C-alpha cells in the first residue's frame, strides 16, 4: 500500500477538521484493533469500537467512519510492478497484521491473490508480527528455510524480528532502496 493501510488519513482529517493523527488513533490505538488482528474479537466488534472512539471526539462519528471505510486503498505502484516482475520466478508471500478474512479481502477488493503463493494474515492465524511464529509459519508454508526468505516491512522492528528468525529482513523506506536490498541477497528484480 502507499501508506501503511492504503488510506489517506490526512485527507479525511482535513475534510472533518480533525486534529492530525486523530483518525489513525481512533482506528488503531483507541479501538480493539490489537485484539482483532489476532482473532480475539470479530471485525464487527472492531468497527464498533472505532465508532465508539470516534464518538468520544466528534458527533459526526458515523460520517467519519463511512469516509474511512469507503476510502480507496491506494497501492504503491512501484512495489506492485516489482511483485509482478518477481511473480513466477520466486515464491512470493504476504505476511500482514490485519483483521480476520485477509484472503477474502485480497480476492474481492484487490484481485491480488494470484500474485502471491503464500498469504498469512495475523487475524486468521492468531499471532501477529513481531511474533516469531508468524514468520516461521510463512516460511513453512513456502517450503523454505528462513535463511532462504526475504521480508520487508515499513516498521523497522518487524524487519528486525524477521532477521531474528533467520530471514533476510529489510526495513522498507522506499522502492529504490528495497530493490538494492533484494540485489544484495541475490534476488534479480
KAVENNOR-V439527 format. One record per pair of residues at least 24 apart in sequence whose C-alpha atoms are under 7 Angstrom apart, sorted by the first residue. I is the first residue (numbers start at 0). J is the second residue. D is the distance in whole Angstrom. If there is no record, write none. Layout:
i->I j->J d->D
i->I j->J d->D
This chain:
i->0 j->73 d->6
i->0 j->74 d->4
i->0 j->75 d->5
i->1 j->73 d->6
i->1 j->74 d->5
i->1 j->75 d->4
i->5 j->72 d->4
i->5 j->73 d->5
i->5 j->74 d->6
i->6 j->70 d->6
i->6 j->71 d->7
i->6 j->72 d->5
i->6 j->73 d->7
i->11 j->66 d->7
i->25 j->49 d->6
i->25 j->52 d->5
i->25 j->53 d->6
i->35 j->98 d->5
i->35 j->122 d->6
i->36 j->96 d->6
i->36 j->97 d->5
i->36 j->98 d->4
i->36 j->99 d->7
i->36 j->121 d->6
i->36 j->122 d->4
i->36 j->127 d->7
i->37 j->121 d->5
i->37 j->122 d->4
i->37 j->124 d->7
i->37 j->125 d->4
i->37 j->126 d->5
i->37 j->127 d->6
i->38 j->99 d->6
i->38 j->122 d->5
i->38 j->123 d->6
i->38 j->125 d->5
i->42 j->98 d->7
i->42 j->99 d->7
i->77 j->174 d->6
i->78 j->174 d->6
i->81 j->188 d->7
i->83 j->114 d->7
i->84 j->188 d->7
i->85 j->188 d->6
i->86 j->114 d->6
i->90 j->116 d->6
i->90 j->141 d->7
i->91 j->115 d->5
i->91 j->116 d->5
i->91 j->117 d->6
i->92 j->116 d->6
i->92 j->117 d->4
i->92 j->118 d->6
i->93 j->117 d->6
i->93 j->118 d->5
i->93 j->119 d->6
i->94 j->118 d->6
i->94 j->119 d->5
i->94 j->120 d->6
i->95 j->119 d->6
i->95 j->120 d->5
i->95 j->121 d->6
i->96 j->120 d->6
i->96 j->121 d->5
i->96 j->127 d->6
i->96 j->128 d->6
i->97 j->121 d->6
i->97 j->122 d->6
i->98 j->122 d->5
i->99 j->123 d->5
i->117 j->141 d->6
i->128 j->157 d->6
i->129 j->157 d->5
i->129 j->160 d->6
i->131 j->160 d->7
i->131 j->164 d->6
i->134 j->161 d->6
